[in-house]
C-alpha cells in the first residue's frame, strides 16, 4: 500500500516527494501545499491538486505519523472552505 501511494504521488506531483521524505515534512508541506495549489485550483477538474494533498497525508499515515497526516488533511479541508 505504501509503495502504491508513493508511486501515485510521483505521477501526480513529483516535486512533493523530497518534501515528504524530510524529517519535518509535515511542517514543510503545510507551508508548501497552499502556495503550490492556490484555492482557485483546488477544485480543478481531474482533481490533481486535491489528490496531491491527500497522497502527502496518506504517506504520513502509512509511516505511522497519524497526527501529521491529520494536520495535512485538516489543512486541505480548511483550504477547500476558502
Biotite code that builds the C-alpha atoms (Angstrom):
import biotite.structure as struc

atoms = struc.array([
    struc.Atom([0.000, 0.000, 0.000], chain_id="A", res_id=1, res_name="UNK", atom_name="CA", element="C"),
    struc.Atom([2.736, 2.479, 0.931], chain_id="A", res_id=2, res_name="UNK", atom_name="CA", element="C"),
    struc.Atom([4.582, 1.840, -2.323], chain_id="A", res_id=3, res_name="UNK", atom_name="CA", element="C"),
    struc.Atom([1.400, 2.410, -4.317], chain_id="A", res_id=4, res_name="UNK", atom_name="CA", element="C"),
    struc.Atom([0.792, 5.742, -2.587], chain_id="A", res_id=5, res_name="UNK", atom_name="CA", element="C"),
    struc.Atom([4.356, 6.853, -3.238], chain_id="A", res_id=6, res_name="UNK", atom_name="CA", element="C"),
    struc.Atom([4.148, 5.797, -6.901], chain_id="A", res_id=7, res_name="UNK", atom_name="CA", element="C"),
    struc.Atom([0.923, 7.746, -7.363], chain_id="A", res_id=8, res_name="UNK", atom_name="CA", element="C"),
    struc.Atom([2.421, 10.814, -5.673], chain_id="A", res_id=9, res_name="UNK", atom_name="CA", element="C"),
    struc.Atom([5.336, 10.683, -8.128], chain_id="A", res_id=10, res_name="UNK", atom_name="CA", element="C"),
    struc.Atom([2.818, 10.657, -11.001], chain_id="A", res_id=11, res_name="UNK", atom_name="CA", element="C"),
    struc.Atom([0.624, 13.430, -9.585], chain_id="A", res_id=12, res_name="UNK", atom_name="CA", element="C"),
    struc.Atom([3.272, 15.805, -8.250], chain_id="A", res_id=13, res_name="UNK", atom_name="CA", element="C"),
    struc.Atom([6.864, 14.530, -8.161], chain_id="A", res_id=14, res_name="UNK", atom_name="CA", element="C"),
    struc.Atom([8.106, 17.765, -6.558], chain_id="A", res_id=15, res_name="UNK", atom_name="CA", element="C"),
    struc.Atom([6.404, 16.780, -3.281], chain_id="A", res_id=16, res_name="UNK", atom_name="CA", element="C"),
    struc.Atom([8.310, 13.528, -2.808], chain_id="A", res_id=17, res_name="UNK", atom_name="CA", element="C"),
    struc.Atom([11.508, 15.156, -1.465], chain_id="A", res_id=18, res_name="UNK", atom_name="CA", element="C"),
    struc.Atom([9.422, 17.175, 0.997], chain_id="A", res_id=19, res_name="UNK", atom_name="CA", element="C"),
    struc.Atom([7.532, 14.111, 2.218], chain_id="A", res_id=20, res_name="UNK", atom_name="CA", element="C"),
    struc.Atom([10.819, 12.346, 2.900], chain_id="A", res_id=21, res_name="UNK", atom_name="CA", element="C"),
    struc.Atom([12.160, 15.057, 5.211], chain_id="A", res_id=22, res_name="UNK", atom_name="CA", element="C"),
    struc.Atom([12.026, 14.642, 8.978], chain_id="A", res_id=23, res_name="UNK", atom_name="CA", element="C"),
    struc.Atom([9.984, 17.837, 9.369], chain_id="A", res_id=24, res_name="UNK", atom_name="CA", element="C"),
    struc.Atom([7.894, 17.017, 6.304], chain_id="A", res_id=25, res_name="UNK", atom_name="CA", element="C"),
    struc.Atom([4.519, 17.942, 7.745], chain_id="A", res_id=26, res_name="UNK", atom_name="CA", element="C"),
    struc.Atom([5.669, 21.463, 8.584], chain_id="A", res_id=27, res_name="UNK", atom_name="CA", element="C"),
    struc.Atom([7.242, 21.848, 5.154], chain_id="A", res_id=28, res_name="UNK", atom_name="CA", element="C"),
    struc.Atom([4.121, 20.562, 3.397], chain_id="A", res_id=29, res_name="UNK", atom_name="CA", element="C"),
    struc.Atom([1.768, 22.766, 5.406], chain_id="A", res_id=30, res_name="UNK", atom_name="CA", element="C"),
    struc.Atom([3.696, 25.759, 4.093], chain_id="A", res_id=31, res_name="UNK", atom_name="CA", element="C"),
    struc.Atom([4.254, 24.474, 0.563], chain_id="A", res_id=32, res_name="UNK", atom_name="CA", element="C"),
    struc.Atom([0.911, 22.938, -0.424], chain_id="A", res_id=33, res_name="UNK", atom_name="CA", element="C"),
    struc.Atom([-1.249, 26.096, -0.146], chain_id="A", res_id=34, res_name="UNK", atom_name="CA", element="C"),
    struc.Atom([1.292, 28.025, -2.204], chain_id="A", res_id=35, res_name="UNK", atom_name="CA", element="C"),
    struc.Atom([1.742, 25.288, -4.788], chain_id="A", res_id=36, res_name="UNK", atom_name="CA", element="C"),
    struc.Atom([-2.016, 24.749, -5.206], chain_id="A", res_id=37, res_name="UNK", atom_name="CA", element="C"),
    struc.Atom([-3.925, 28.024, -4.760], chain_id="A", res_id=38, res_name="UNK", atom_name="CA", element="C"),
    struc.Atom([-7.577, 27.974, -3.717], chain_id="A", res_id=39, res_name="UNK", atom_name="CA", element="C"),
    struc.Atom([-8.820, 28.528, -7.259], chain_id="A", res_id=40, res_name="UNK", atom_name="CA", element="C"),
    struc.Atom([-7.032, 25.334, -8.398], chain_id="A", res_id=41, res_name="UNK", atom_name="CA", element="C"),
    struc.Atom([-8.127, 23.028, -5.579], chain_id="A", res_id=42, res_name="UNK", atom_name="CA", element="C"),
    struc.Atom([-11.368, 22.059, -7.294], chain_id="A", res_id=43, res_name="UNK", atom_name="CA", element="C"),
    struc.Atom([-9.684, 21.780, -10.686], chain_id="A", res_id=44, res_name="UNK", atom_name="CA", element="C"),
    struc.Atom([-11.129, 19.164, -12.991], chain_id="A", res_id=45, res_name="UNK", atom_name="CA", element="C"),
    struc.Atom([-9.258, 15.914, -12.710], chain_id="A", res_id=46, res_name="UNK", atom_name="CA", element="C"),
    struc.Atom([-8.608, 16.511, -9.006], chain_id="A", res_id=47, res_name="UNK", atom_name="CA", element="C"),
    struc.Atom([-4.807, 16.671, -9.306], chain_id="A", res_id=48, res_name="UNK", atom_name="CA", element="C"),
    struc.Atom([-4.233, 19.364, -6.645], chain_id="A", res_id=49, res_name="UNK", atom_name="CA", element="C"),
    struc.Atom([-6.575, 17.777, -4.134], chain_id="A", res_id=50, res_name="UNK", atom_name="CA", element="C"),
    struc.Atom([-5.122, 14.319, -4.771], chain_id="A", res_id=51, res_name="UNK", atom_name="CA", element="C"),
    struc.Atom([-1.587, 15.605, -4.183], chain_id="A", res_id=52, res_name="UNK", atom_name="CA", element="C"),
    struc.Atom([-2.613, 16.819, -0.709], chain_id="A", res_id=53, res_name="UNK", atom_name="CA", element="C"),
    struc.Atom([-4.354, 13.511, 0.008], chain_id="A", res_id=54, res_name="UNK", atom_name="CA", element="C"),
    struc.Atom([-1.346, 11.456, -1.069], chain_id="A", res_id=55, res_name="UNK", atom_name="CA", element="C"),
    struc.Atom([1.028, 13.518, 1.060], chain_id="A", res_id=56, res_name="UNK", atom_name="CA", element="C"),
    struc.Atom([-1.215, 12.875, 4.056], chain_id="A", res_id=57, res_name="UNK", atom_name="CA", element="C"),
    struc.Atom([-1.560, 9.179, 3.243], chain_id="A", res_id=58, res_name="UNK", atom_name="CA", element="C"),
    struc.Atom([2.209, 8.810, 3.082], chain_id="A", res_id=59, res_name="UNK", atom_name="CA", element="C"),
    struc.Atom([2.402, 10.151, 6.634], chain_id="A", res_id=60, res_name="UNK", atom_name="CA", element="C"),
    struc.Atom([-0.355, 7.823, 7.730], chain_id="A", res_id=61, res_name="UNK", atom_name="CA", element="C"),
    struc.Atom([1.462, 4.840, 6.184], chain_id="A", res_id=62, res_name="UNK", atom_name="CA", element="C"),
    struc.Atom([4.624, 5.848, 8.033], chain_id="A", res_id=63, res_name="UNK", atom_name="CA", element="C"),
    struc.Atom([2.763, 5.749, 11.358], chain_id="A", res_id=64, res_name="UNK", atom_name="CA", element="C"),
    struc.Atom([2.610, 9.515, 11.676], chain_id="A", res_id=65, res_name="UNK", atom_name="CA", element="C"),
    struc.Atom([-1.160, 9.912, 12.095], chain_id="A", res_id=66, res_name="UNK", atom_name="CA", element="C"),
    struc.Atom([-1.108, 13.306, 13.772], chain_id="A", res_id=67, res_name="UNK", atom_name="CA", element="C"),
    struc.Atom([0.862, 14.814, 10.931], chain_id="A", res_id=68, res_name="UNK", atom_name="CA", element="C"),
    struc.Atom([-1.438, 13.132, 8.408], chain_id="A", res_id=69, res_name="UNK", atom_name="CA", element="C"),
    struc.Atom([-4.402, 14.633, 10.229], chain_id="A", res_id=70, res_name="UNK", atom_name="CA", element="C"),
    struc.Atom([-2.821, 18.095, 10.114], chain_id="A", res_id=71, res_name="UNK", atom_name="CA", element="C"),
    struc.Atom([-2.376, 17.809, 6.342], chain_id="A", res_id=72, res_name="UNK", atom_name="CA", element="C"),
    struc.Atom([-5.948, 16.569, 5.816], chain_id="A", res_id=73, res_name="UNK", atom_name="CA", element="C"),
    struc.Atom([-7.243, 19.364, 8.070], chain_id="A", res_id=74, res_name="UNK", atom_name="CA", element="C"),
    struc.Atom([-5.241, 21.939, 6.136], chain_id="A", res_id=75, res_name="UNK", atom_name="CA", element="C"),
    struc.Atom([-6.720, 20.650, 2.877], chain_id="A", res_id=76, res_name="UNK", atom_name="CA", element="C"),
    struc.Atom([-10.221, 20.908, 4.345], chain_id="A", res_id=77, res_name="UNK", atom_name="CA", element="C"),
    struc.Atom([-9.596, 24.497, 5.505], chain_id="A", res_id=78, res_name="UNK", atom_name="CA", element="C"),
    struc.Atom([-8.121, 25.367, 2.107], chain_id="A", res_id=79, res_name="UNK", atom_name="CA", element="C"),
    struc.Atom([-11.208, 23.973, 0.332], chain_id="A", res_id=80, res_name="UNK", atom_name="CA", element="C"),
    struc.Atom([-13.523, 26.032, 2.541], chain_id="A", res_id=81, res_name="UNK", atom_name="CA", element="C"),
    struc.Atom([-11.882, 29.265, 1.399], chain_id="A", res_id=82, res_name="UNK", atom_name="CA", element="C"),
])
